[in-house]
């Protein structure tokens, strides 16, 4: 599956969206706040305020992580097959654009930008004595693809979660939703690459996907990436579920039963769980 060139147009936020109003974060009382990574080392059980500042800094951390993964993978000799190298060069370019946009959004709003962390894709968090949670990520193509898939899946969910924290600014919301669409395309493409190499995986999060085995200490990444995606109950309004068995009736009044209908809904992710997953690499 080739990565469509339309992504290049979607990946960069429009110029009109590149300068969100300073009042956005000031209105939420966060513009003057010292900018640390979201709830620095937040435990998985903690909650966040999910303000615009929290949203943008956590999305920036995710994009920086994805960018670092693709940059290092492209620099690793022989890791990515020649046929797929242009695809990941394009993904890297998209992540660069996303990082630049989110950084500018924070700066324009008057917020300090968090310092760039040092990422360790082994999961040892920079300590050689720690166990390796993600072996072979930068030496084994399948291990690399598995991690890329989980980070892209997480990106889709995190953008959906945080889009609701910035609704006070229409331009910024529009740009973030465009980035969400690009993350979804990235996820589908990486999943397609894994599928082509024999992995049992759909091009969208599916209950039929084979589980990506992770040690217990890294399980939070799986939870953050796809935990809850098996949910087949969606709601029209609180307490009123969508009855998929009665959905899309054909002319003889027989319902279409298709598990892909509920699977088509992206699930949001708890931002504290997402942070715990991101912290695995810091």
Residue pairs with C-beta under 8 A, 6 or more apart in sequence:
1 189
1 192
1 193
1 196
1 203
2 87
3 87
3 90
3 91
3 185
3 189
4 185
7 90
7 94
7 182
7 185
7 186
8 90
8 93
8 94
10 178
10 181
10 182
10 185
11 93
11 94
11 97
11 98
11 179
11 182
12 97
12 101
13 97
13 101
13 175
13 178
13 179
14 174
14 175
14 178
16 171
17 101
17 171
17 172
17 174
17 175
18 101
18 104
18 105
18 108
18 175
19 104
19 108
20 105
20 108
20 109
20 169
20 171
20 172
21 109
21 169
21 171
22 31
22 108
22 109
22 110
24 52
24 109
24 166
24 168
24 169
24 172
25 31
25 51
25 52
25 53
25 109
25 110
25 111
26 32
26 109
26 110
27 168
28 51
28 52
28 53
28 168
29 51
30 51
30 52
30 53
30 54
30 111
31 53
31 109
31 110
31 111
32 110
33 53
33 111
33 112
34 112
35 53
35 57
35 106
35 111
35 112
35 113
35 114
36 114
37 57
37 58
37 61
37 114
37 117
37 282
38 48
38 54
38 57
38 58
38 61
38 271
38 275
39 46
39 48
39 54
39 272
39 275
41 279
42 48
42 272
42 275
42 276
42 279
43 272
43 276
44 220
44 272
44 273
44 275
44 276
45 272
46 272
47 272
48 54
48 271
48 272
48 275
50 161
50 162
50 165
50 271
51 165
52 109
52 165
52 166
52 168
52 169
52 172
53 106
53 111
54 162
54 165
54 271
55 162
55 165
55 166
56 102
56 105
56 106
56 111
56 162
56 166
57 106
57 114
58 158
58 162
58 271
58 274
58 275
58 278
59 102
59 158
59 159
59 162
59 176
59 179
60 99
60 102
60 103
60 106
60 113
60 114
61 114
61 117
61 278
62 151
62 154
62 155
62 158
62 274
62 278
63 95
63 98
63 99
63 102
63 155
64 99
64 116
64 117
64 119
65 119
65 151
65 278
65 281
66 91
66 95
66 148
66 151
66 152
66 155
67 92
67 95
67 96
67 98
67 99
68 119
68 121
69 119
69 121
69 137
69 144
69 147
69 148
69 151
70 88
70 91
70 92
70 95
70 148
71 92
72 121
72 138
73 79
73 80
73 88
73 138
73 144
73 148
74 80
74 85
74 88
74 89
74 92
76 138
76 139
79 138
79 139
79 140
79 141
79 144
80 88
80 141
80 144
81 141
84 193
87 189
87 193
91 186
91 189
94 182
94 186
98 179
98 182
101 175
101 179
103 113
105 172
105 175
106 112
106 113
107 113
117 282
118 126
118 282
119 281
119 282
120 126
120 281
120 282
121 134
121 137
121 138
121 147
121 281
122 132
122 133
122 134
122 135
122 137
123 130
123 131
123 132
123 133
123 134
123 217
123 218
123 280
123 281
124 130
124 131
124 132
124 133
125 280
125 281
125 282
131 215
131 217
133 214
133 215
133 217
133 218
133 280
134 143
134 147
134 218
135 143
136 143
136 144
137 143
137 144
137 147
138 144
141 197
142 194
142 197
142 199
145 190
145 193
145 194
145 197
145 199
146 194
146 199
146 212
148 190
149 187
149 190
149 191
149 194
149 201
149 212
149 225
150 212
150 221
150 222
150 225
150 226
151 225
152 183
152 186
152 187
152 190
153 187
153 205
153 225
153 226
154 221
154 224
154 225
154 269
154 274
154 277
155 183
155 186
155 187
156 180
156 183
156 184
156 187
156 266
157 224
157 225
157 266
157 267
157 268
157 269
157 274
158 269
158 271
158 274
159 176
159 177
159 179
159 180
159 183
160 180
160 266
160 267
160 268
161 268
161 269
161 270
161 271
161 274
162 176
162 271
163 173
163 176
163 177
163 180
166 172
166 173
166 176
167 173
184 266
187 204
187 205
188 203
188 204
191 201
191 202
191 203
191 204
192 203
194 201
195 201
195 202
195 203
199 210
200 208
200 209
200 210
201 209
201 210
202 208
202 209
204 263
204 264
205 226
205 229
205 263
206 229
206 263
207 229
207 230
207 259
207 263
209 226
211 222
212 222
214 221
214 222
218 280
220 273
220 276
220 277
220 280
221 277
221 280
223 273
223 277
224 269
224 273
224 274
224 276
224 277
225 277
227 269
227 273
228 267
228 269
229 263
229 267
231 262
231 267
232 244
232 259
232 262
232 263
233 241
233 242
233 262
234 241
234 242
234 244
234 262
234 265
235 241
235 242
236 242
242 262
244 257
244 258
244 261
244 262
245 255
245 257
246 255
247 255
247 256
247 261
248 255
248 256
248 261
249 255
249 256
250 256
